[in-house]
Amino acid sequence: MKLENIIRALAGTMVLASLALAHWVHPNWIWLTVFVGANLLQSAFTGLCPAENILKKLGIGTSRSGTPAIKQ
């Protein structure tokens, strides 16, 4: 799976989880949704994505040799 797809899946999961937590646990969980949305917006303009950097350091989305798992 491409790193971009992994990041989109992670962001979508975080938004849905935070909305569920805000509904069933405490309304302040909505701030997690705000945080994810703000990060998505800033990464669209700056190209800097903290999740991408973390996933790359963990080796997710790359092959064992360190190259991208799927070449474009």
QUIUR-V362574 format. One record per backbone hydrogen bond with DSSP energy under -1.0 kcal/mol. NH is the residue of the N-H (numbers start at 1). CO is the residue of the C=O. Records with the same first field share a line. If there is no record, write none. Layout:
NH = CO  CO
This chain:
6 = 2
7 = 3
8 = 4
9 = 5
10 = 6
11 = 7
12 = 8
13 = 9
14 = 10
15 = 11
16 = 12
17 = 13
18 = 14
19 = 15
20 = 16
21 = 17
22 = 18
23 = 19
24 = 20
25 = 21
26 = 21
29 = 26
30 = 27
31 = 28
32 = 29
34 = 30
35 = 31
36 = 32
37 = 33
38 = 34
39 = 35
40 = 36
41 = 37
42 = 38
43 = 39
44 = 40
45 = 41
46 = 42
47 = 43
53 = 49
54 = 50
55 = 51
56 = 52
57 = 53
58 = 54
60 = 55
63 = 67
66 = 63
69 = 61
